[in-house]
Amino acid sequence: MSQIPTAVPAINGHSLRTITDKLNRQRAITHDVVAACVAVEGCTGVTFWGLSDRTSWLNEPRWGQLRGEGPHYPLPFNRDLQPKPMVLGILDAFSGK
């Protein structure tokens, strides 16, 4: 049986709650998406729209307001390039946790 290459084209992890709730929910969602990819032999990767919140397009008022109540912290690292909880979700998914 041939495998069909599979990829998750983009993750933009955000949700509407307190900052702590957003970051914890973001970790869970990211974990589940990465774990799903790891579980599929043909998955070739998961793509994020950047590395840190410093450069996120959601920081621009025009686009951020279209995504709902902010602030938005959609990427794995914060503005100071420190890992956010979603990084632990990614690592847990790769280690099978």
N, C-alpha and C positions, 0 to 999 in steps of 0.2 A: 504494500500500500504506500503510495507517495504522500509526502507531507506537504501541506500548504503553508508557506511562510505566513506567520501571524505577527502583528505588532500592535501595540497600543499607541496610537499616534500622538496623544497629548494628554497630560494631566494638568488640570488647573484646580488644585485642591482648595476649596473655600466653602464655607457654610455660614449661616447666620446665627450667631450666639455670642457669648462673651469671648474675649480673646482666648482664654484658656480652653473653652469649649471648642472654638474654631480649630485651635492647634491640635487638640486631642482627636477631634473628628477627622481632621485632615490626615493625621497619622493612621487612623483606622482605615480610611478609604484608600490611601496610598498603599498600605500594607496589602489590602485585599486585591488591588489591581496588580501589584507586582507579584504577589503569590499566584494569582491566576495565570500570569504570563509564565512564571517559572514552572507551573504544573503542565503547561502545554509544550510538547516537544518542538513544535514548529514556531513557537514565539521567538521572534528575533530581537525584541527590545521594547522598552517603554520610554517614551519621550516626554520630557518636561519642557516647558516654554522658556526656560532659562535656569540659572543656577541660584540667584539670590533675589530677594524682594527689592533690593536696591534698584534693579533694572527692570522690574515688572511693569508692563504696560498698564496694569491696573492702578498704578500710582498716578496716572494722568487723570485729572478730574473728569474729563469728557468720557473716558472709557470706564473708569471706576464706578461712576454713578449708574452705568448701564448694568453692572453686575450686582446691584443691590447694596444693602447697608454695609459700609466699610468699618474699620479699615480692612484691606485685603492683604493677606500674606500668603500668596499662592505657591511659593517656591520652596525648595528644600532648605535653603539657608537664609538667615535674616539679613538685614541691611549691613550688618557688621561682619558678614560671612561666617557667623556662628551657626552650627547645625540646629535645626528646629526638631520638634518631636517626630515629624514625618521622616527624617533621616533614620531614626530608630525603627520606624515601621518598614522602611525599605530594607534595612539590614536584617530585621527579623524575618522578613519574607524570603530573602535569599538564603537564610540559615534554616528555613523550614519551621520556624516558630509560629 
